[in-house]
Amino acid sequence: MDSSARVVLIEFNELSPILMDRFISEGHLPNLKRLRDQSEVCLSVAEEREPNLDPWIQWVNVHTGLSFAEHGIGNLSEGHKLRQKPVWSLISQAGRPVWVCGSMNVQYDEGVRGYILPLLAAEREQLTR
């Protein structure tokens, strides 16, 4: 990939690829089909076991490439405790701008090149009920 290329990473939480493929093939999701057809689609595979399957744990795994045992972030709103750098901090350190919108358990360094909009407190409360 050209180092000047722009990348948009869109994360969908808790969607079933089997159901999404079915709904797309039945013609129910034409816009999602168009997005998928023009994108590189990567599916995550949870290597964790209960009780470490919550999305706020899994997304830290994805954003850092580390397992729960390595990052230790087990609760929603603990992202600030993360000692390892998530992908957007590494991209920012490389001089590229980032925009993170609505990710769970966000951690970032001061001086990040771009914008960080974490999951809102109201949504966080709803998730923990």
N, C-alpha and C positions, 0 to 999 in steps of 0.2 A: 504494500500500500504506500502510496505517495505520502511523505511526511507532512505535506501541506494539506492533505485531505481532511475534510471535516467528518466527524463521526457523531451520530445521534444514537444513543443507547436508550431504548425504551424497555422498561421492566414491567412485566405483567405478573401480578402476585396471585397464586393459587388458581390459575386457570388449568383446565384439563386439556392437554394437547389432543387427546382422542376426541373429546367433545367439540373442541374448536375446529378440528379438521372436518368432522361430520357436519357441523353447522355451516361451514364455508362451502363444502361440496354440495349441500342442499340449497345454497344460494341465499342463506339468511344473513350473512355478514360480508357484503360485497366490499365495503371499505377496508375491513380487516384483511380480506383476501388480497386486495391491491397492495396494502402495506406489506403483508407477508411475502407476496410475489416479488416485490422490489427490494427485499431485505435479506440479510443473512440472519437466519433464525438459529438460536442456540437454546437448547433446553438444559436446564440444570437437573442434576441428579443428586438427591439428598443422600449423603453418605453418613449422616448422623442417625442416631436411634432415639426413641423416646427417652427422656422428655425434651430433647434438643431439636425438635422439628418445627418450633414456632417460627413464623416468618421473620421476626425481629432478630432471631439467631441466624437463620439461613441467609438473610440478605447480607449480614456481616461476613459470612463465609464467602459469598459471591464477590462482595466489594473488596475483600482483602486476599482472597485465595487461600485462606487459612481455615482450619477446622475449629469447632467450638473449643476443643481442648487447647488449641494454640491461642485463640483470642480471648476466651473466657467471658464474652458478653452474653449474658443469659436472660436479661430482662429488657423490656422496652424502656427507652430513655436512658440507657447506660452507654450509648455510643461515645459520649465524651470521655469515657474511661479507656477507650481503645488506644493502645500504645503503638500499634502497627499502622502504617499508612494505607488508606483506601485508595482505590484506583484514581479517583479525581485528584487527590493530593499529588500522586506521582505524575499525572498528566500536567498539573499546574507547575510542579517543580521543573518539568521539561520545557516550560515556557509557553504552554498552550492554554487557552482559556477554557473554563468549564462552567457548566450550569447544572446543578443538582436540584431537582424539584420533587419533593415529597418522599424521599427515601427514608426508610426506618433506621433508627440508631445511627444517625449521621455523626461522624467525627471529621474535623478538618483542622488544618493548621492556620494560624493567623497569616494573613498575607496571601491567601489563596487567590489565584488569578481567575476571577469570575464570581459567581453567585451561588450561594447555598440556601435553599429553602427547605428546611426539614419538615417532616410530618407534623401537622398542627397538633397543639395540645388537646383540642376537642376530639380529634380523631384518635389520639393516643388513649384518652380516657375511655372511649368507646371500645377500643380493641382490648383493653384490660378488664372489661366487665365480664 
